[in-house]
Amino acid sequence: MTRIQLTVCPNCYSKNLKKVRRTVSGVRQGKRYSVPGVEFYECPDCEERIYDPTAMRQIEQRSRAGVRN
């Protein structure tokens, strides 16, 4: 799978976009989840986060763990 490569923030058009690797946390159906080591782009100017399909799969898999449909 090809990863996206960005140089400009699609939200504010800043050229300060940075590729980072961080833990992404959230809540899904009242349950907290945490996904360590997710690689994504983040804009330091507007705080926009851009996830590629690989990162989204990591987040989806972890956020579904322990949540019953």
C-alpha positions in Angstrom: 0.0 0.0 0.0 1.4 3.4 -0.9 1.5 6.0 1.8 0.4 9.6 1.2 3.0 12.3 1.1 1.9 15.8 1.9 3.8 19.1 2.0 0.9 21.6 2.5 -1.9 21.5 5.1 -5.2 20.9 3.3 -7.0 22.9 6.0 -5.0 26.1 6.4 -2.5 25.7 3.5 0.5 26.1 5.8 3.8 24.7 4.6 4.7 23.7 8.1 3.1 20.2 7.9 5.0 17.6 9.8 5.0 13.8 9.7 4.8 12.5 13.3 4.5 9.2 15.1 2.3 9.4 18.2 -0.2 7.6 20.3 -3.7 8.3 19.2 -6.5 8.1 21.9 -10.2 8.4 21.8 -13.6 7.1 23.0 -15.9 4.8 21.0 -19.3 3.8 22.3 -18.2 4.9 25.8 -15.0 2.9 25.8 -11.5 4.5 25.8 -8.9 3.2 23.3 -5.3 4.1 22.7 -3.2 3.2 19.6 0.6 3.7 20.1 2.9 4.4 17.2 0.5 5.8 14.6 2.2 7.7 11.8 0.3 10.7 10.5 0.7 14.3 9.4 0.0 17.1 11.8 -0.1 20.9 11.2 1.4 22.9 14.0 -0.5 26.0 12.9 -4.1 24.7 12.9 -3.7 21.3 14.6 -5.2 19.4 11.7 -4.4 15.7 11.6 -4.3 13.8 8.3 -4.3 9.9 8.5 -3.5 7.7 5.6 -5.4 4.4 5.0 -2.9 2.4 7.0 -3.1 4.6 10.0 -6.9 4.6 9.8 -6.9 0.8 9.8 -4.7 0.8 12.9 -7.1 3.1 14.7 -10.3 1.3 13.6 -8.9 -2.1 14.7 -7.9 -0.8 18.1 -11.0 1.3 18.7 -13.3 -1.7 17.9 -11.5 -4.0 20.4 -13.8 -4.6 23.4 -16.8 -2.8 21.8 -19.7 -5.0 21.0 -22.1 -4.0 18.2 
